[in-house]
């Protein structure tokens, strides 16, 4: 999304658009396959750009939905996410070093928001998705989804791969 700084008037510039899933092809966390996390909607972009001298402020939000497997029971979960956007853009010749994630530089008369917006989407993705807080998960022995059914497996079942650890004396 490239914007010419000279197009930003005194009252600001409002941008409301939708981006298709293909716009996020370079975010590995959003796999396009059936397994893993995937984008389940278009990205709703709602931004207001204002200019003060040569500095540009970008404020607004992104809205989108993802589908991901629950990390406990593997059921598909749909999450609606709406990360806030707040960015300050300064001319590259005015600022030497930028260490703030919400402060970028631009060259010439054009600002490109694509990388910043993709980055905000990537960091807004949850690390762990659960269908609900009290999800019981899968039985480690038979694999039954304990939210939907009960199983007759031993409740004190122990993973045989860790049996040798019981013999250790510390």
Secondary structure, DSSP 8 states (H G I E B T S, - for coil): -EEEGGG--TT-EEEEEEE-GGGGTT-TTS-SSSSS-EE-S-EEEEEEEEEETTEEEEEEEEEEEEEEE-TTT--EEEEEE--EEEEEEEETTT-S----TTEEEE-TTEEE-HHHHHHHHHHHS-SS--SSTT---B-TTT--BTTT----S-TT---GGGHHHHT---
